Amino acid sequence: MLCSRRHFLHTGSFGLSGLALASLLRDERLLAAPVKPLLGAEGFDLKPKLAPTPGKAKAMISLFMMGGPSQMDLFDPKPMLSKYHGEKFPGEVIYDNVAEASSKVFGSPWSFVKSGKCGMELSELLPGLQQVADEITLIRSMKSGVSNHLQGMLAMQTGKGTVGRPTVGSWVAYALGSETQNLPAYVVLAHPSGLPTFQHQHWTNGWLPSAYQGTLVRATEPYILNLDPPAALAGRAQSRQMDLLRGLNEGHAAEHPGEHDLQARIASYELAGRMQVAAKEALDISGEPKHILSLYGVDNPTTADYGRRCLIARRLIERGVRYVQVLNSRQSWDHHSSLLKSLPERCAESDRPSAALVLDLKQRGLLDTTIVHWGGEMGRLPVLQNDAGREKWGRDHNTHGFSQWIAGGGFKAGLVFGETDEWGHHAVKDVVNHYDWHATLLHCFGFDHTKLGFVRNATNLTLTDAQNARIVRELLA
């Protein structure tokens, strides 16, 4: 019997079997054409999506050092500081804390070591990073110009120093979805001391749909709150309850099309059920070989916590999570005072695990497609703060020239990029603004930062939002 073209398309393409096949192909990323990121008022989900252009990066781990690590003591040696230590600084300084300000030059008390075949100069406080110098890109010319911690953190995490915007992790989840449907696309690993300063601002979805906010994982049990059901509801009882809830939710969603928060809540219920097994397995490092635990320093009390969380970050990426953020304790890199004691302590906790993460990803063949980022929201000034005795010396905020490092995911290896002035105060060569960093980051994932947007109130909003951002191609492999 002959049939019309319309009838054939309807029965073959829009029938249940055709839709099921299309869904399976999409879930397994086997569709012939790339799936474009959702930019309009359609349904929003975390199914895997392909970027418009091939990007080398498929996932990212951000080791975010809240507080502002001191670049001239860790990454950016300045002989002038040592030469004129204790003398009056010859230029102008913008202080954040005028009450404790000083105009005395503060020379770094630590020496620098030429590391790797590339000869990258790194502080003696970073012996682990010295071992992976040939794997990283060190940017010495970062700039945001936003001095306070909240605004500086927002600039580095969301593109601008104002609240209410999505973080980088939310943009990555929105653009690419997740390669696993059993774990969140975006995971945040908190410090044992509790939530960081400014709490959820670190992982907010802003005005993106709620499905793209980060999922907080605590450092101690229960790692994810409210994940396990009460004993009376475990097993078959929970399954029946979830079936009932799904039916009610689907009916309610059909009556309220376009309600993105409702869609996100429904998806979170379903994800929570799947996570009861998957999350526990991913967060359990007890099955890791002894040499891997030792590599990350899990067997050392000093590095045990940060090592465990870096190892978990690797396990999550391995299982398809798209973006993982590892946070420190509050603003523990904010050394307005006691820098000579506190900075070595922070480095001792995080240096070995951070380097281990790079080494481990490389030996597993994951570094080429995973970006590892290490940095904070600012750096420090070249002058003394709290000049009340050597044990109290510190440094004030500096957002006009600071450092961060990146490894993998399309960035060059063994590269030192950019320069600050002879005092380490201002970025003066190959300046990388925070929005340039974001444009470059999205490029590594295969996206044009001017086109990846979300329409809100008839305006297409982006991560870089009309800041004349540029892709820093010199950083790319």
N, C-alpha and C positions, 0 to 999 in steps of 0.2 A: 504494500500500500504506500503510495506517495504521500509525503507530508510537506508542508510549507517550511521555508527557512526559519520563520519565526517560531513555528511549532518545534522544530528540531532544536533550536537554541534554547527554547524554554525547557524542554524535557531533558536535554543533554547537559546544559550548563547550569540551569537554575534548579534542577531537581536535587533531592537530598544527597544522592551519591556524588553529583558534581560539586556541590557545596562542600561536602565532607572532604573530597579529594583536594579541592583548592585550599581548604584549611590545613590539611596535612602537609601539602606542599609548602605552604607559607611557614608553618611551624618548623619544618625541616630546612627552610631557606633554599628550596629547590625551584622556586618560580623562575621563569625565564627572564622576566624583567625585574629590576630592583624595586623594592617596596619603598616608596617615598615616605619621609617623615610626615606625620600628620600635622598640617598647618592650619586647619580650619575647624569648624564646629562639628566634627565627626566624633564617633566614639573613640576613647583613648584607652590603650592597653599597653602591655609590656611584651607583646609578641616581638620576636626578633625582626629587625628592619635592616635593610642595606642602605649604605650611604649613597648619595648621588654619584660620587666619584670614588674609586678605590682608595681607601685610607689604610695606612700601615697599622695604625692603632685599633685594637678591638676592645681594650679595657684599660682601666687606669687605677693606680693606687696612689693616693695623696697622703704623704706623711706630713701633716700640717702642724708646724711648730708655733703654737700660739704664744705671743709675747714679743717676738722679734729677736732672733739670734744675731749676735754681734758679728758682722761680716769681717771687720778688720782683725778679729781674734780667731776667726775660723777659716775664711776663704779668700781674703783680700789683703795680703801683706802690704804694709805701708811703712817703709823705713823712716820717712819723715816724722812719723809719730814717735818712734823710738829716739830719734835724734833730738827732738825738741820736747821730750817728755818733761812735764812740769812747768814749761814756759807758757806764756800767754799765746793763745791761738790768734793768728794774724788776721783771720777773716771774720765774717759775720756768721752767727749761729742762731737758729730759731729753736728755742727750747720749748719743750712741752711742760716741764716742771721748773718754773723759774725760781721757786723757793730754794731748791737744792742745786741750782745751776752753778757751774764754774766755767771759767774761760781757760783753764789749764789744759794743755795737751795731755792726752792719756795714751802713752805708748803701750802696745800689746806686750804682756809679760811672757807670751809663749812664742816659741820659734816655729818656723815653717819648714816643711820638707818637700823637696821635689819628688813627685810620686808618679809611678807608671812610666811607660815609654814616652808618653806625651809630656812629661816633666811638669805636670800640674802642681802648683804650690798649695799645699794644704797644711793646716795647723797640726802640731804634734798631739793635740787633743783628739784627732780624728784618725787613729791608726787603721780602723776598719775601712773608712772611705779611701784612705791612701791605697789600699789593696785593689780597689775597683776604679781607680782614677781613669783608666783607659776605657771604661764603660760609660762614663757620665759626660754630660754637658754641664759646665759650670757657667752660669750667667752672673757676672759681677756688676751689671749695670741696670738692675731692676729699679723701677721708679713708680710710685703711686701718688706721692704728694699729699697723702691723707694721713695726718699725724696721729690721731687718736686710735686706740685699739679697735673699737667697734667699727668705726668708719674704714680703717685700714683693712680689717678682716673682711668687711663687706666688699670693698673694692677688689680684693684678691679672690674672694669666693664667688661674688655675684656680678662683678663688672663695674659697679658704682658704689659709692659710700653711703647709700641710702637703704633703709630697711624695706622689706616687701618684695624683693626681687629673687628669682630662682638662683640657686647655687649651680656651679659648674656640674656637679654630680647629677642634679635634676635635669639639666640640659642634655647631658649625655644619655641618661635614661630615656628622656623624651624622644631624642633623635634616633637612638639605636635599639630601644627596648632591651630585653634581656635574652641571653642565650639559654637560660634555664627558666622554667615555669614553677620550680619547686623552691626557689629562693628569691629574695628581693633583688631588684636590679641594682639598687643603691644601698650600701650598708655602711654604717658608721660604728667604729669600734672605740668605745669610751675608756677612759682611764679608771683604775680601781677607786680613785678618790671621788668619783662621781662625774656629774655633767661638767662640761667645760664652761668657761666664762662666755656669756651670751648664749649658752645652751642651744636651742633649736635653730638659732640663726645660722649655725654652721651647716645645717642640712635641710633648710626650708625649701619647699617647692615654689614659694612666692605665689605668683599668679598663674603658674602652670597648674594643670589638674593635679589633684592630691595623689594620684597614682605614682607621681614622680618624686615624692619626698623621700628622704633617706629613712632607713629603718635603723633605729638605735639598738646596738648590741652592748649590753653591760659587760664589765670585765669579770664579774663573779655571778654565780648561779642565783636566781634564774637569769640566764643571759638575755632572754627576750621575755618581757613581762606578759602575763596572761596568754602564753602560748599553749600550755598544757591544760586539758579539761579537768574538772573535778573527777575523783575516782568513780563516782556514781554515773558519770556521763561518758566514760571511756568506752572504746570499742564500738559495738553495734549501736548503742544508744546515741553516741555522738554522730555516727554516720546517718542515722535516721533524722536526727535533729538538723544536720546540715542539709539534707535533702529537702526538708520542710522549709528551712530558711531560704534555700536557693529558689524554691518555687515562689515564695512570698516576695523575695527581692526582685525576681524577674518580672512578676506582675506589677510591682510598684514602679520598677524602672520603665516599663512600657507605658505607664501613665505619665511619666515625667521625662520625656526624651530630652537629651542635651544637658542633663544634670550631671556634670562631671564628678562632683564630690560623691554623689550617690553611686555612680559607676565605680569609683575608687573604693568605696566602702564595701561594695559587693565583692569586688576583686580581692580585697584584703581578707575577707572572711574565707574565701576559697583558698587563697595562698596560705593562710594560717594553718589550714588543715593539712596541706601538703608539706608545710615546713616542720610539722611536729616530728617527722622522721629526718628530712633532708637537713634541717638546720642543726639538729643535734649531731648528726654525722659530720657536717662541715666544721663545726666548732670544737670537735673532739680531736685533740692532737695526740692522744695516747698511743695511737697506732703508727705514728711517725717513727722512722728509724732513729736509733740513738745518735748517729752522726749528724742527722739533720737537726735534731733538738740541740745538739752541741753547737752546730754552726750558728744558730740563731741566739745562742746564749741562754736557752731555757734552763740549763743546769747551773746557772750562775745567779745568785740572788740579786745582783745589781741589774742584770739585763733580763731577768726571767719574765717580767711583765711585758716589756716592750717587745722582747723576742717572741713571746707567745702570740701577741697580737699581730706582729708582722707575718708570722707563720700562718695564722688564721687568714690573714689577707690573701696570702698566696693560695691557700686552699679554696677560698671563695672564688677567686678569679679562675682557678682551675675548673671549678664547677659551673662556670657560666655567668657569675655575677659581673656586672658591667663596670661598676665604680665602687671602690672601697676607700674610706677615709679613716686614718688612724690619728686620734687626737691625744695630746698630752694633758697633763694635769693643769687645769685652769690656764693661767698665763705664766707658766713656769720658766719661759725664756725671757721674761721681762726684767732684766737685771739693772734696775736703777741703783742698786747697791749690792754689796757682797758678791760682785762679779767674780773675783778671784777664787771664791769657794764654790759658788753656784754653777758657773759655766762648766767647769770640769765635771761636776756631778751630772748635769744634763747630758753632756757628751758621753760620759761613761754608760749611762742608761740606754742611749739610743743609737750610738755610732755602730757598734757591732751588729745589732739586729738590722739596721738599715742597709748596711753593706751586704749582709747575708741574704736579704731579700733580693738584691740585684744578682748576686751569684747564683742563688737557687733558681730564680726565673730563667737565667741564661742556661744553666745546665739542663733544664727541662724543656728548652726550646720555646719558652713563653716570653722572653724579653723583647723579641722583635715585634711582638704585637701588644705588649703591655707597657704603658707609660708609668714610670715610677717618679714621683715628684717629692722633693724635700725642700721645705721653706716655710716662712711665716709671713706675717702681714707687714713687716717692716724690718729695718736694721737698727743700728745704734750710731750715736754721734762720736766724733773723734776727741771729745773733751771729757774731763772728769765730771761726774755728778756725785753728790754726797761726799765732798772732800772733808771728811771728819775722821781721818785715819785710814791707813792702807786696807784694813780688813773691811771697810765700809765702801770703798770705791765702787762706782758703777758707771753706767752710760745711759743717757737719755735717748728718746726716740729719734729715728731718722728714716724718713720715707723718700728721700731725694736720691738715694743711691745705696742699694743693698744687694744681697746675693741669694741665689737659690740654685739647686742642681736638679737635673732631670736625667733619666736613663731610659733607653729603649723606645719602642713605639714610633720609630721614624726619626728620632733625634740623632745627631752626630755623636760619636763616641770619642772621648779623649779631647774634647774641645773646651777651651776657655774663651768666653765671648764677652766683649764689652769692658769698659774701664770706668772707674771713679777717679776723681782728682787725686792729687798726691797725698791728701789727708783722708781719703775715703769718705768724703762728705757728700759730694754730688756726682751722679752719673754724668760723664762727659763724652764718652765715645760709645757708639752703637747702643744708644739708650733703648731699653725695652720697657715700655709702659705696661701697666697691668693689663690694659685692653689689647696691646700687641701680643702679649703672652696668650690671652684667651683666643685671639684670632688664629694664632699659630697652632694652638692646641686643637681647636675645632678642625683646622685644615688636616692635622694628622689623623683625625677620625674620618676624613672624607667630606667635610662640610664647609661651605662658604659661609663665613660668619655674618655676612650681610643678608643671606637668604634663609638661614635657619631661624625661623621666627615663630611667634605665637600671636594670633590676632586677638586683641583685647580692646574693646571700645573703638572698633574700626581702625586701630593702629597696629601695625606689625612690629612687635617688640622683639629685640634680639639681645644676646648676651653682651655684645659690644656697643649697641645703641648709639650710632652716629657720633662716635668719638674719634673718627679718622684713624681707626685701628689698621695696622698693617701686619701681614704675615711676615715674620722674621725668617726668611728663607735661608739665611746663613746658618741657622741652627739645625737645618734639616739634612738628613743623610742623603 
